[in-house]
Amino acid sequence: MSKKGIIQNALIIVLGLAIISMSIGYAAYDKGTVIKGNSQSFEKANWDVHLEQPVRTVNSTILDENIIKAPVVNKSGTEVSFSLNMTPGSVYEFTVDVNNAGTFDSMLSNYEFTAYQEGIPVIFLEPKELSDSYITYEVIDFLENEILNKGEISTKRVRVLASDKVLENNTNFNYDFKLNVTYVQKN
């Protein structure tokens, strides 16, 4: 190798060692990067407002044998269904919890209470009374535009009453009931 090539190789090695030494010196001298302020970790957002735990109350006067199907919450948690054989003067009342287990505050959009006889919807007149005036219902504590904050549970009551009046032409007092509840994200 020529003298010129040896000098070039030596210069490259010396420059490389100088760069490495300066890097090590700077790293030893530097105190590190400091970030001032607060950091936040964000939780995964999810929507989970659902009905749960329907429980019969002591206000119920209906006999156990007249409860064809006790209240059950559907898989999506938006509907409670139950079936009763209503007798004159009987009352069936239960509570159901509305659980906001999601990460958003919610608001009651609406609810719909429907009665069926032999699979056919029965018409309700105001105030919440069947067209034959035999059955009335109350959905208690569901308030229009009611707010349910994330993490809160609110207990609601549903009451179905059979009047003492019995129509002679009505021989079937078996009813299937559904309460469908819709919550939306709070504005």
Secondary structure, DSSP 8 states (H G I E B T S, - for coil): --HHHHHHHHHHHHHHHHHHHHHHHHHHH-------S-----------EEEEEEEE-TT--S-GGGEEEEEEE-TTSSEEEEEEE--TT-EEEEEEEEEE-SSS-EEEEEEEEEEEETTEEE-EETTTEETTSSEEEEEET--TT-EE-TT-EEEEEEEEEE-S---TT----EEEEEEEEEEEE--
